[in-house]
């Protein structure tokens, strides 16, 4: 038995009412030196997390990408709790940074003990939007 065919309404099987995807590249920060550079830069503490942000130097690679890193110390909890906190931070970054992040910037989201896992996701979304606006308003 074969499944029924879904109607195809546009390019790549998508409906014609969907806007094209935004072409912003989010790259993940993996090197410790990049995390340390972000830690020395601007920071905004929010109830659910800490945001660290820095504009990359012109001699650093890939000026068109938005780079993001995630970290949760053992103070956040055991491995299961830390992983859950990082998943929530990754979901926030995927949702908000393509619209409000700036190319050529590094952002690091640091989990807070108790708050990152338990805080309402909509409130964390608003926190990230507010933190990004405050960072980009302040002089660098």
C-alpha positions in Angstrom: 0.0 0.0 0.0 1.4 3.4 -1.0 0.7 6.6 0.9 -1.4 9.3 -0.8 0.4 12.0 -2.7 0.5 15.4 -1.1 -0.4 18.3 -3.4 2.6 20.3 -4.5 2.0 24.0 -4.8 5.2 25.7 -5.5 8.9 25.5 -5.5 10.4 22.5 -3.6 7.0 21.3 -2.6 6.2 24.3 -0.4 3.0 26.3 -0.5 3.2 29.5 -2.6 2.3 31.6 0.5 5.5 30.9 2.3 8.2 33.6 2.2 11.7 32.6 1.0 14.2 31.5 3.7 16.4 34.2 5.2 20.0 33.8 4.1 21.7 34.4 7.4 24.4 31.9 8.4 24.6 31.0 12.1 27.8 29.3 13.0 28.6 27.7 16.3 31.6 28.9 18.3 33.7 25.9 19.4 37.1 27.2 20.3 37.9 28.2 23.9 39.8 31.3 22.7 36.6 32.6 21.0 34.6 32.1 24.2 37.3 33.9 26.2 37.2 36.9 23.8 33.4 37.1 24.1 33.7 36.9 27.9 35.9 40.1 27.9 33.4 42.0 25.7 29.9 43.4 26.4 27.5 41.5 28.6 23.9 41.8 29.5 22.5 39.8 32.4 18.9 38.7 32.0 16.8 36.6 34.4 17.1 33.4 32.3 20.6 33.7 31.0 23.7 35.9 30.5 24.4 37.3 27.0 28.0 38.1 26.0 28.5 39.8 22.7 31.4 41.2 20.7 32.1 42.5 17.2 34.8 40.5 15.5 37.9 42.2 14.3 38.1 42.9 10.5 41.1 40.5 10.3 39.1 37.5 11.7 37.6 35.0 9.3 34.1 35.1 7.9 32.8 38.6 8.5 29.4 37.8 7.1 28.5 35.1 9.6 26.7 35.4 12.9 28.5 33.1 15.4 26.9 31.8 18.6 28.1 29.8 21.5 26.4 28.1 24.4 27.7 27.3 27.8 26.3 26.0 31.1 28.6 25.4 34.1 28.1 22.6 36.6 26.3 25.2 38.8 23.3 24.8 36.5 22.9 21.2 37.5 23.8 17.7 36.5 24.4 16.7 32.9 20.8 16.2 32.1 19.9 19.6 33.4 22.8 21.3 31.6 21.9 19.7 28.3 18.3 20.7 28.7 19.4 24.3 29.4 21.6 24.3 26.3 18.8 22.9 24.1 16.6 25.8 25.3 19.3 28.3 24.6 20.0 26.8 21.1 16.2 27.1 20.3 16.2 30.7 21.3 19.3 31.5 19.2 17.8 29.8 16.1 14.6 31.7 16.5 15.9 35.2 17.3 19.4 35.7 16.1 18.7 35.5 12.3 16.4 38.5 12.7 18.2 40.6 15.4 21.8 39.4 15.3 24.3 41.3 13.3 26.8 39.7 10.8 30.4 40.0 12.1 29.3 39.5 15.7 29.9 36.7 18.2 27.2 35.9 20.8 27.5 33.6 23.8 24.5 32.5 25.8 25.4 31.4 29.3 22.9 29.4 31.3 21.9 30.5 34.8 21.4 28.0 37.7 17.7 27.3 38.2 16.4 29.9 35.8 17.4 28.7 32.3 15.6 25.4 32.7 12.5 26.6 34.6 11.8 30.1 33.1 8.9 30.4 30.6 10.2 30.2 27.1 8.2 33.2 25.9 9.8 35.3 28.7 13.3 34.1 27.7 12.5 35.1 24.1 11.6 38.6 25.2 14.7 38.7 27.4 17.0 37.8 24.4 15.3 40.4 22.2 15.7 43.1 24.9 19.4 42.1 25.6 20.3 42.2 21.9 18.7 45.6 21.5 20.6 46.9 24.5 23.9 45.5 23.3 23.5 47.1 19.8 22.4 50.4 21.2 25.4 50.9 23.4 28.6 52.3 21.9 31.3 49.7 21.2 
